[in-house]
Amino acid sequence: MLRHQDTQQNSGGPVGSSTATDVDHRSRAERHTTSARSSSWLPKILYLALLLWLAALTPVAVAKTPGEVAIGEALRDATLLGLNGPARRLSEFRGRPLIINVWASWCAPCRQEMASLERLAWQEHPAKFAVIGISTDDYPEKAQRLLKSTNATISHYIDRQLQMENMLGATHLPLTVLVDADGRVVAKVYGAKEWDGPEALKLIDKAFRSRTSAPPR
């Protein structure tokens, strides 16, 4: 019995208890396991970061509207309902270049560029183009109120059932579409511009320069 007790005392405690050395070994093992788990996640995190970086470098494709007419293609004919004048068919504008501005009364950048479009329409230009506006407002009255408050003189029309909005590709506003005398789209400009300024006039001249235009009707 005494010999058994001595064995317990020499071992540092009762049989089955943990010594400081045992605890230290377990702590090291746990640290090793945690480190291994962290190391296993590292390649996954790096891979995810690489994917995000590649996604940032990849250019985002602009979504097209249903039935959008691309640059170089001819616009389909459509009836335009007048907001400040009579209705007209789109085909009636063929024979000289046409600038179509797509806007809405709630669109601040659209309102911002309206005055410059008016000034552009009254300028003398070699291409002798026409300028019209197409509102995408749901309610014609709102568009008409804006036109009245701005003393608009160029012809404006109201879109119906997204017909012109989709055909012209108005994914966001304002959109200005430059059309040649044959009814083909030659340029699309998203966002507001000072349309009677040097930059815009250079763009218009480049778009219509090599295209013959008939005398205005």
VMD Tcl script that draws the C-alpha trace (Angstrom):
set ca {
  {0.00 0.00 0.00}
  {2.75 2.42 0.90}
  {4.60 1.54 -2.26}
  {1.44 2.33 -4.32}
  {1.04 5.67 -2.61}
  {4.66 6.52 -3.28}
  {4.13 5.74 -6.94}
  {1.19 8.14 -7.05}
  {3.19 10.86 -5.35}
  {6.19 10.39 -7.64}
  {3.98 10.59 -10.72}
  {2.79 14.02 -9.64}
  {-0.84 13.15 -8.92}
  {-3.52 10.50 -9.13}
  {-3.58 8.13 -12.07}
  {-5.52 9.59 -15.01}
  {-4.81 13.23 -14.17}
  {-3.14 15.63 -16.71}
  {0.35 16.81 -16.07}
  {1.74 20.17 -17.16}
  {3.72 18.39 -19.85}
  {0.57 16.73 -21.21}
  {-1.26 20.07 -21.33}
  {1.68 21.66 -23.11}
  {1.68 18.89 -25.74}
  {-2.05 19.31 -26.30}
  {-1.71 23.09 -26.66}
  {0.98 22.65 -29.26}
  {-1.17 20.15 -31.16}
  {-4.17 22.49 -31.08}
  {-2.04 25.38 -32.32}
  {-0.71 23.19 -35.10}
  {-4.25 22.15 -36.11}
  {-5.46 25.78 -36.10}
  {-2.47 26.85 -38.17}
  {-3.09 24.04 -40.64}
  {-6.73 25.06 -41.00}
  {-5.74 28.69 -41.58}
  {-3.21 27.60 -44.18}
  {-5.83 25.55 -46.01}
  {-8.09 28.62 -46.33}
  {-5.32 30.84 -47.67}
  {-5.32 29.48 -51.27}
  {-9.12 29.80 -51.40}
  {-8.98 33.43 -50.29}
  {-6.25 34.22 -52.81}
  {-8.26 32.50 -55.57}
  {-11.38 34.51 -54.68}
  {-9.35 37.74 -54.67}
  {-7.98 36.85 -58.11}
  {-11.49 36.28 -59.48}
  {-12.68 39.63 -58.13}
  {-9.66 41.37 -59.67}
  {-10.30 39.76 -63.06}
  {-13.98 40.70 -62.87}
  {-13.00 44.32 -62.25}
  {-10.78 44.30 -65.33}
  {-13.41 42.75 -67.58}
  {-15.46 45.44 -69.42}
  {-19.16 45.31 -68.62}
  {-21.28 44.76 -71.70}
  {-24.04 47.33 -72.14}
  {-27.37 45.57 -72.12}
  {-29.33 46.12 -75.30}
  {-33.00 46.98 -75.37}
  {-35.44 44.68 -77.23}
  {-35.36 45.48 -80.93}
  {-32.56 48.02 -80.63}
  {-31.20 49.32 -83.93}
  {-27.42 49.18 -83.82}
  {-25.02 51.76 -85.24}
  {-24.84 51.30 -88.99}
  {-28.38 49.97 -89.29}
  {-31.45 51.82 -90.56}
  {-34.22 52.88 -88.21}
  {-37.60 51.26 -88.71}
  {-40.49 53.52 -89.53}
  {-42.78 54.61 -86.70}
  {-45.52 57.13 -86.03}
  {-44.44 59.88 -83.65}
  {-47.18 61.54 -81.61}
  {-46.55 65.27 -81.25}
  {-46.24 67.02 -77.89}
  {-45.93 70.55 -79.25}
  {-46.97 69.96 -82.85}
  {-48.62 67.45 -85.20}
  {-47.81 63.74 -85.43}
  {-45.26 62.66 -88.03}
  {-43.80 59.46 -89.36}
  {-40.13 58.89 -88.69}
  {-39.54 58.20 -92.39}
  {-40.59 61.78 -93.20}
  {-37.30 63.02 -91.79}
  {-35.23 61.11 -94.33}
  {-33.39 63.13 -96.94}
  {-31.21 65.05 -94.47}
  {-29.37 64.15 -91.25}
  {-31.40 63.94 -88.07}
  {-30.49 64.37 -84.41}
  {-32.89 62.63 -82.01}
  {-32.73 63.51 -78.33}
  {-34.44 61.05 -75.95}
  {-35.38 62.57 -72.60}
  {-37.83 62.62 -69.69}
  {-39.18 65.46 -67.56}
  {-37.89 63.84 -64.34}
  {-34.34 63.54 -65.74}
  {-32.16 66.42 -64.49}
  {-29.34 65.95 -67.05}
  {-32.00 65.92 -69.79}
  {-33.33 69.27 -68.66}
  {-29.78 70.56 -68.37}
  {-28.96 70.02 -72.06}
  {-32.28 71.17 -73.53}
  {-31.26 74.81 -73.97}
  {-28.10 73.83 -75.88}
  {-30.17 71.63 -78.22}
  {-32.41 74.61 -78.93}
  {-29.41 76.78 -79.75}
  {-27.96 73.98 -81.91}
  {-31.17 73.72 -83.91}
  {-31.03 77.43 -84.75}
  {-27.38 77.43 -85.81}
  {-26.24 77.35 -89.42}
  {-24.40 74.11 -90.14}
  {-23.11 72.57 -93.38}
  {-24.98 69.31 -92.76}
  {-28.33 71.13 -92.41}
  {-29.65 68.53 -89.98}
  {-32.97 68.51 -88.15}
  {-33.25 68.21 -84.35}
  {-36.19 66.54 -82.61}
  {-36.90 65.30 -79.11}
  {-38.69 62.19 -77.89}
  {-40.03 62.07 -74.34}
  {-40.25 58.77 -72.47}
  {-42.60 60.21 -69.84}
  {-45.52 58.00 -68.85}
  {-47.81 61.02 -68.82}
  {-47.70 63.45 -71.80}
  {-48.94 66.29 -69.57}
  {-45.71 66.27 -67.55}
  {-43.61 66.46 -70.70}
  {-45.77 69.24 -72.13}
  {-45.46 71.28 -68.93}
  {-41.68 71.12 -69.17}
  {-41.70 72.10 -72.85}
  {-43.96 75.04 -72.10}
  {-41.77 76.21 -69.20}
  {-38.64 76.08 -71.39}
  {-40.27 77.72 -74.43}
  {-39.25 74.80 -76.64}
  {-39.29 75.52 -80.36}
  {-37.98 72.25 -81.80}
  {-40.48 69.45 -82.40}
  {-40.96 67.00 -79.55}
  {-42.85 63.71 -79.53}
  {-44.06 61.25 -76.90}
  {-43.04 57.62 -76.94}
  {-45.67 54.89 -76.73}
  {-45.21 51.46 -75.17}
  {-41.40 51.88 -75.21}
  {-41.40 51.74 -79.03}
  {-38.79 54.42 -79.67}
  {-37.02 53.89 -76.37}
  {-36.30 50.28 -77.32}
  {-35.55 50.99 -80.98}
  {-33.02 53.69 -80.14}
  {-31.46 51.78 -77.22}
  {-32.29 54.20 -74.41}
  {-30.90 52.11 -71.55}
  {-30.38 55.37 -69.67}
  {-31.11 59.04 -70.26}
  {-30.43 61.35 -71.88}
  {-29.61 59.64 -75.16}
  {-28.87 61.49 -78.39}
  {-28.88 59.53 -81.64}
  {-27.31 60.85 -84.84}
  {-28.99 59.54 -87.99}
  {-27.79 60.10 -91.56}
  {-29.93 61.20 -94.49}
  {-30.68 57.57 -95.36}
  {-32.06 56.85 -91.91}
  {-29.01 54.93 -90.65}
  {-27.74 55.36 -87.11}
  {-24.21 56.79 -87.18}
  {-23.66 57.56 -83.48}
  {-25.24 57.25 -80.04}
  {-24.30 59.58 -77.20}
  {-25.35 58.77 -73.64}
  {-25.34 61.53 -71.06}
  {-25.78 65.30 -71.21}
  {-23.68 67.50 -73.48}
  {-23.38 71.16 -74.34}
  {-24.63 70.51 -77.86}
  {-23.70 73.88 -79.28}
  {-20.21 73.69 -77.76}
  {-16.99 72.98 -79.71}
  {-16.70 69.34 -78.61}
  {-20.25 68.43 -79.62}
  {-20.05 70.35 -82.90}
  {-16.87 68.46 -83.76}
  {-18.65 65.16 -83.03}
  {-21.61 66.14 -85.22}
  {-19.37 67.30 -88.05}
  {-17.41 64.04 -87.95}
  {-20.61 61.96 -87.99}
  {-22.16 63.78 -90.94}
  {-19.07 65.03 -92.81}
  {-18.76 62.39 -95.53}
  {-22.48 61.97 -96.03}
  {-24.33 63.93 -98.67}
  {-27.49 65.60 -97.56}
  {-30.43 66.84 -99.56}
  {-31.71 70.42 -99.19}
  {-34.08 70.90 -96.25}
  {-37.76 70.40 -96.96}
}
mol new
graphics top color blue
foreach p $ca { graphics top sphere $p radius 0.5 }
foreach p [lrange $ca 0 end-1] q [lrange $ca 1 end] { graphics top cylinder $p $q radius 0.2 }
display resetview
